[in-house]
Amino acid sequence: MANYTSEQIVSLVDSHYDLTEPLRSRMDDDHKLYRLEEFDAGEGYQSYTSNEPQVYADKLITWMSTAEMVVRVPYANSQREDRENNDAKERFLIGILKAGDDRLTSKFQPSARQQLSWFITLRGWYAGRSLLVKDEDGETYVDIQPWDPMHTYWAEGKHGLEWACYKTKKTPSEIKAIYGVDLGSDGATGDESVDVYDFFDEEDNIVTTADTVLKKRTNHGAGKVPVFLGPVGANPLVQSVSDTGNLDTIEDYGESCFKASRDLYEKHNLSMSIMLEMLVRARKQGLKVKSRDGTKTLEEDPYREGSEIALGQGEDVEPLGMLEVAKETGPFMGLVSGEMQRGGLPHSIYGQLEFQLSGFAINTLRQGVESVLVPRLQALERAYRTIFHLMCDQYITGSFKAMELSGQDQNRMYFREEITPEMIKDSGDVEVTLIGQLPQDDMSKMSMAQIAREGNTPLLSDIYIRDNILG
């Protein structure tokens, strides 16, 4: 395995940045939409900035972070001991997630699910590291740390990731506090930010700046690059026939929630800015002031109640009259709004209902929402499956002490127990399912479940009814 130097790591990261710059620029532009960067209608004109991008993204993030997660290690005709090991593995994985989230909370960060939901929604990618780490006392703790995909760099090998690196900016004082390295002698003084590279290959981890090693090369013990990484959606990385190769298509590889509507927001803001301009002008119309030499101005606001205007002979003041928008403005704004809803979420999902929806309407609405939400839930499922595989592979090596974990199992029962590597070593593969809490016709689902279960010979088994009808 190559022992990368600081200079080689910087070179690898810079080279990958050049290849993926369109993708990262798109991520940055999408973040500006989410932050509601003010729309500029031009100097001297009213500007309107819609809150649609932020509300839409937050709705998806909330659905993802509150979706019901089912962690299951299925067994069919296994022996009792195998079934007990499978149950122990489920509790191990649930406890691992809780321990990882507790550590993130202690560092004033949102939970892993919340961070991954945010990145998947707004970046169109997920990334992070998943490690079991020994502290100075030899005790094991869980390190599940999501990364911002916009600052994550990687290279593919024959069997997956060859290396991955997370690039951040830290001040010299932060570096000294975290790594115990004083960069003052190297010319970095004050609070000037320094690029820090957290680099992983299949064997080791090293943290470095462009010219100073902050954490010496250390074997991470995972046996592979302990990083989970992936795009959202079904769009593969394709190449075009243009001279630029795949540089013009990589920005479509892993799309954010703004995929279908990012160009419509500007048109919507422009239309609303025009309407706002007309509204403001209705309060204060332009004035035409007549005087003999054309230099007269009004010292007072003529629109204030009780104002008086002194006029000489041949002088006059009259309003210019109301301006009107083009008659096509209303239909155009309706078309833009309709396309924004088809590319995102319909307004009815936010509670804008003038009448009660039927069961058929609720099911139709749910199908429209699922086309936006499901690809992101599937990406979150893939992220968690990779996290679980990395954790299990590290734990069963025997390099770590038995861990005492706690949480709520699939039966909503609280547990706190010590789970040894031997208990999960020969267990089955894990399945992760996220069920979004979307609008649904509960009464019809209950009726369907009851019908499927009636009689001496039920049409469907209980587990099928719970999984596929009741969700």
C-alpha positions in Angstrom: 0.0 0.0 0.0 1.4 3.4 -1.0 2.4 5.7 1.8 1.1 9.0 0.5 3.0 12.1 1.5 1.3 15.4 2.3 2.2 16.7 -1.2 0.8 13.6 -2.9 -2.5 13.9 -0.9 -2.9 17.6 -1.9 -2.1 16.7 -5.6 -4.7 13.8 -5.5 -7.4 16.1 -4.1 -6.7 18.9 -6.5 -6.8 16.6 -9.4 -10.2 15.2 -8.3 -11.5 18.7 -7.8 -10.7 19.5 -11.4 -12.6 16.5 -12.6 -15.7 17.2 -10.4 -15.7 21.0 -10.4 -19.1 21.3 -12.3 -20.7 19.0 -9.7 -19.4 21.0 -6.7 -20.4 24.3 -8.4 -23.9 22.9 -8.8 -24.0 22.0 -5.1 -22.9 25.5 -4.1 -25.6 27.1 -6.3 -28.2 24.8 -4.8 -27.2 25.9 -1.3 -27.7 29.5 -2.3 -31.2 28.6 -3.3 -31.8 27.0 0.0 -30.4 30.0 1.9 -32.8 32.2 0.0 -30.1 34.4 -1.4 -31.9 37.6 -2.3 -33.1 38.0 -5.8 -31.9 41.2 -7.6 -34.5 42.7 -9.9 -32.3 45.6 -10.8 -31.2 48.8 -9.1 -34.2 51.0 -8.1 -36.7 48.2 -8.5 -38.5 46.1 -5.9 -37.1 42.6 -5.4 -39.0 39.6 -4.2 -37.4 36.3 -3.0 -39.7 33.3 -2.7 -39.3 31.0 0.3 -40.3 28.0 -1.9 -36.9 26.4 -2.1 -36.2 26.4 1.6 -39.7 25.2 2.6 -39.7 22.4 0.0 -36.2 21.2 1.1 -37.1 21.4 4.8 -40.2 19.3 4.2 -38.2 16.5 2.5 -35.5 16.7 5.3 -38.2 16.4 7.9 -39.8 13.4 6.2 -36.5 11.7 5.9 -35.3 12.3 9.5 -38.7 11.1 10.9 -39.2 8.1 8.7 -39.7 4.8 10.5 -36.5 2.9 10.3 -36.7 -0.9 10.4 -33.4 -2.7 11.0 -33.9 -6.4 10.4 -31.7 -9.5 10.2 -34.2 -12.0 8.7 -34.2 -15.7 9.4 -36.4 -18.4 8.0 -35.6 -22.0 9.1 -32.5 -21.1 11.2 -31.7 -22.9 14.4 -32.6 -21.2 17.7 -29.0 -20.2 18.3 -28.8 -18.6 14.9 -32.0 -16.7 15.5 -30.7 -15.4 18.8 -27.5 -14.3 17.1 -29.5 -12.5 14.4 -31.5 -10.7 17.2 -28.3 -9.8 18.9 -27.0 -8.3 15.7 -30.1 -6.2 15.3 -29.7 -4.9 18.8 -26.0 -4.3 18.2 -26.7 -2.2 15.1 -29.5 -0.2 16.9 -27.1 0.4 19.8 -24.3 1.5 17.5 -26.5 4.1 15.9 -27.6 5.5 19.3 -23.9 5.5 20.5 -22.9 7.4 17.4 -25.6 9.9 17.7 -24.8 10.5 21.4 -21.2 11.3 20.4 -22.4 13.7 17.7 -24.7 15.4 20.2 -21.9 15.9 22.6 -20.0 17.7 19.9 -23.0 20.0 19.3 -23.9 18.4 16.0 -27.2 17.1 14.7 -27.7 13.3 14.7 -26.3 11.3 11.8 -29.8 10.8 10.3 -30.5 14.5 10.3 -27.2 15.4 8.7 -27.4 12.7 6.1 -31.0 13.8 5.3 -29.8 17.4 4.8 -26.9 16.4 2.6 -28.9 13.9 0.5 -31.6 16.5 -0.1 -29.5 19.5 -0.9 -26.2 18.0 -2.2 -27.6 14.9 -3.9 -24.9 12.8 -2.3 -24.1 11.3 1.0 -20.6 10.8 2.5 -18.9 10.1 5.8 -16.7 7.9 7.9 -17.8 4.9 10.0 -15.2 3.7 12.5 -14.8 1.9 15.8 -12.0 3.7 17.7 -10.1 2.9 20.8 -9.5 5.8 23.2 -6.5 6.2 25.4 -7.8 3.8 28.0 -8.4 1.1 25.4 -12.2 1.5 25.5 -14.1 1.4 22.2 -16.3 4.2 21.0 -18.4 4.7 17.9 -17.3 7.3 15.3 -20.0 7.9 12.7 -19.3 11.2 11.2 -21.2 12.5 8.1 -19.1 14.5 5.7 -20.2 17.3 3.4 -20.0 15.7 -0.1 -19.0 19.1 -1.6 -15.7 18.8 0.2 -15.2 15.0 -0.1 -12.8 13.6 -2.6 -12.2 10.0 -3.6 -10.8 7.5 -6.1 -12.2 4.1 -7.2 -10.2 0.9 -7.0 -11.0 -2.6 -8.2 -13.2 -3.4 -5.3 -14.6 -0.1 -4.3 -12.9 3.0 -2.8 -9.2 3.2 -3.1 -8.9 6.3 -1.0 -11.2 9.1 0.3 -10.4 12.5 1.8 -12.4 15.1 3.6 -11.0 18.6 3.2 -12.0 21.3 5.7 -10.7 24.7 6.9 -9.5 25.2 10.4 -7.7 28.0 12.2 -4.3 27.4 13.7 -5.8 27.7 17.2 -8.3 25.0 16.4 -5.5 22.8 14.9 -3.5 23.2 18.1 -6.5 22.4 20.3 -7.4 19.3 18.3 -4.1 17.9 17.2 -1.6 19.5 19.5 0.4 21.0 16.6 1.5 24.6 16.6 1.6 26.1 13.1 2.9 29.4 14.3 6.5 28.6 13.4 5.4 27.9 9.8 4.1 31.3 9.2 0.4 30.6 9.9 -0.6 33.1 12.5 -3.8 34.6 13.8 -7.1 33.2 12.7 -6.2 32.7 9.0 -7.8 29.4 7.9 -5.7 26.5 6.9 -6.8 23.6 4.6 -6.8 20.3 6.6 -7.0 16.9 4.8 -8.4 13.9 6.6 -7.2 11.1 4.3 -8.1 7.4 4.4 -6.8 4.5 2.3 -7.5 0.8 2.7 -5.1 0.5 5.7 -4.2 3.9 7.2 -5.5 7.3 8.2 -3.4 10.5 8.1 -4.4 14.1 8.8 -2.3 16.8 7.2 -2.1 20.3 5.9 -0.4 21.1 2.6 3.0 20.7 4.3 2.6 19.6 7.9 1.4 16.3 9.3 -1.1 16.9 12.1 -1.8 13.2 12.8 0.8 10.6 11.9 -0.2 7.7 9.7 -2.2 5.3 11.8 -3.7 1.9 10.9 -7.5 2.2 11.2 -8.1 -1.6 11.3 -11.1 -1.6 9.0 -9.5 -3.6 6.3 -11.0 -1.3 3.7 -11.6 2.4 3.3 -14.0 3.1 6.2 -16.0 5.6 4.3 -19.5 5.5 3.0 -20.2 7.5 -0.2 -22.9 7.5 -2.9 -25.2 9.5 -5.2 -28.9 10.0 -5.1 -31.2 8.7 -7.8 -31.1 6.3 -10.7 -29.0 8.5 -12.9 -25.6 6.8 -13.7 -22.4 8.7 -14.6 -22.6 8.9 -18.4 -20.3 10.4 -21.0 -21.3 12.7 -23.8 -19.9 12.9 -27.3 -18.5 16.4 -26.9 -14.8 17.2 -26.5 -15.2 17.8 -22.8 -15.9 14.1 -22.1 -17.9 13.6 -19.0 -17.2 17.0 -17.5 -20.5 18.3 -18.8 -22.5 15.4 -17.4 -21.0 14.9 -14.0 -23.1 17.7 -12.5 -26.1 15.5 -13.2 -24.6 12.6 -11.2 -26.4 12.6 -7.9 -29.0 15.4 -8.1 -30.5 17.5 -5.3 -34.2 18.1 -4.7 -34.0 21.2 -7.0 -33.3 19.0 -10.0 -36.5 19.9 -11.9 -37.2 23.4 -10.6 -33.9 25.3 -10.0 -34.4 27.4 -13.2 -38.1 28.1 -12.4 -37.3 29.8 -9.1 -35.7 32.8 -10.9 -38.6 33.2 -13.2 -41.0 33.0 -10.3 -39.0 35.6 -8.3 -38.9 37.9 -11.4 -42.7 37.7 -11.9 -43.3 38.3 -8.2 -40.9 41.2 -8.2 -42.9 42.8 -11.0 -46.1 42.3 -9.1 -44.5 43.8 -6.0 -43.3 46.8 -8.0 -46.8 47.4 -9.2 -48.2 47.1 -5.7 -45.6 49.6 -4.3 -46.3 52.1 -7.1 -50.0 51.9 -6.3 -49.3 53.5 -3.0 -47.1 56.2 -4.4 -47.7 57.0 -8.1 -45.1 58.9 -10.0 -45.8 62.6 -10.3 -45.6 65.1 -13.2 -44.5 68.5 -12.0 -45.0 71.4 -14.3 -43.2 74.7 -14.0 -42.0 77.5 -16.4 -38.4 76.5 -16.3 -38.8 72.8 -15.5 -36.8 72.9 -12.3 -39.4 72.9 -9.7 -39.4 70.0 -7.1 -41.6 69.2 -4.2 -40.2 69.7 -0.7 -42.9 67.7 1.0 -44.5 64.3 0.3 -47.8 65.1 -1.5 -49.2 61.7 -0.4 -49.1 62.4 3.3 -52.3 63.3 5.0 -52.8 67.1 5.3 -49.8 68.0 3.1 -49.9 71.3 1.3 -48.2 72.2 -2.0 -47.4 75.8 -2.9 -47.8 76.4 -6.6 -47.0 79.5 -8.6 -48.7 80.7 -11.8 -48.3 78.1 -14.6 -47.2 75.4 -12.2 -49.1 72.1 -11.6 -48.7 68.7 -10.1 -50.5 65.6 -11.4 -50.0 61.8 -11.1 -48.6 59.9 -14.0 -51.3 57.3 -13.7 -51.3 53.6 -12.8 -49.1 51.1 -14.7 -50.5 47.7 -15.5 -48.8 44.4 -16.0 -49.3 42.5 -19.2 -52.5 40.5 -19.4 -50.5 37.4 -19.9 -48.8 37.8 -16.5 -51.4 35.9 -14.5 -51.6 32.8 -16.8 -47.8 32.8 -17.0 -47.4 32.8 -13.2 -49.9 30.0 -13.0 -47.9 27.9 -15.5 -44.7 28.5 -13.6 -46.4 27.6 -10.3 -47.8 24.4 -11.8 -44.4 23.3 -13.1 -42.8 24.0 -9.7 -45.4 21.8 -8.1 -44.9 19.0 -10.6 -41.2 19.2 -10.1 -41.5 19.4 -6.3 -44.4 19.1 -3.9 -48.0 20.2 -4.5 -49.3 23.0 -2.3 -51.9 20.7 -0.8 -49.1 18.8 1.0 -48.6 22.0 3.1 -52.2 22.0 4.3 -53.6 24.4 1.6 -56.9 22.5 1.3 -60.3 24.1 0.5 -62.1 20.7 0.9 -61.7 17.3 2.3 -59.7 14.8 0.1 -61.2 11.5 -0.8 -59.3 8.2 -0.3 -58.5 8.1 -4.0 -57.2 11.7 -3.9 -55.0 10.9 -0.9 -53.5 7.9 -2.7 -52.9 9.9 -5.9 -51.2 12.7 -3.8 -49.0 10.1 -2.0 -47.8 8.7 -5.4 -46.8 12.1 -6.5 -44.9 12.8 -3.3 -43.2 9.4 -3.4 -41.6 10.2 -6.8 -39.6 12.9 -5.0 -39.1 11.3 -1.6 -38.4 7.6 -2.3 -35.1 8.1 -4.2 -33.8 10.0 -1.2 -35.0 7.4 1.3 -33.3 4.7 -0.8 -30.1 6.7 -0.7 -30.4 7.0 3.1 -31.0 3.2 3.3 -27.8 2.6 1.2 -25.8 4.9 3.5 -27.0 3.0 6.6 -26.4 -0.4 5.1 -22.8 0.6 4.3 -22.4 2.0 7.9 -23.6 -1.3 9.4 -21.4 -3.4 7.2 -18.3 -1.3 8.0 -19.1 -1.5 11.8 -19.7 -5.3 11.8 -16.6 -6.0 9.7 -14.5 -4.1 12.2 -16.1 -5.5 15.3 -15.8 -9.2 14.4 -12.0 -8.9 13.8 -11.6 -9.3 17.6 -9.6 -6.2 17.9 -12.1 -4.5 20.2 -13.5 -5.3 23.6 -17.1 -6.4 23.9 -19.3 -3.3 23.9 -22.2 -2.5 26.2 -25.0 -0.9 24.1 -28.5 0.3 24.7 -31.5 1.4 22.7 -35.0 0.3 21.7 -35.3 -2.9 19.7 -37.9 -3.6 17.0 -40.5 -4.5 19.6 -40.1 -1.1 21.2 -38.5 -2.8 24.2 -35.6 -1.0 25.9 -32.4 -3.0 26.1 -29.0 -2.5 27.7 -26.6 -5.4 27.3 -23.1 -6.5 26.4 -22.9 -7.8 22.9 -19.7 -9.7 22.0 -18.1 -10.1 18.6 -18.8 -13.9 18.7 -22.6 -13.2 19.0 -22.8 -11.5 15.6 -19.9 -13.2 13.7 -22.0 -15.9 12.0 -25.3 -13.9 11.8 -27.2 -13.1 8.7 -27.1 -10.0 6.5 -28.8 -6.8 7.6 -31.8 -5.2 5.9 -32.6 -1.5 6.3 -36.0 -0.1 5.4 -37.2 3.5 5.8 -40.9 4.1 5.7 -41.9 7.7 5.1 -44.8 9.1 7.1 -46.8 10.3 4.1 -50.5 11.1 3.8 -52.5 7.9 3.5 -56.1 6.6 3.7 -55.8 4.9 7.1 -59.4 3.6 7.1 -59.1 1.8 3.8 -55.8 0.3 4.8 -57.3 -1.1 8.0 -60.3 -2.5 6.1 -58.0 -4.1 3.5 -55.9 -5.6 6.3 -58.9 -7.0 8.0 -60.3 -8.6 4.8 -56.9 -10.2 4.0 -56.9 -11.8 7.5 -60.4 -13.1 7.7 -61.6 -16.7 7.5 -60.1 -20.0 8.4 -57.6 -19.7 5.6 -56.4 -16.0 5.5 -55.5 -14.7 2.1 -52.2 -13.2 3.4 -49.9 -13.8 6.3 -49.7 -11.4 9.2 -46.1 -10.4 8.5 -47.1 -9.6 4.9 -50.1 -7.5 6.0 -48.0 -5.5 8.5 -45.2 -4.9 6.1 -47.0 -4.2 2.8 -50.5 -3.1 3.7 -50.1 -1.3 7.0 -46.5 -0.3 6.5 
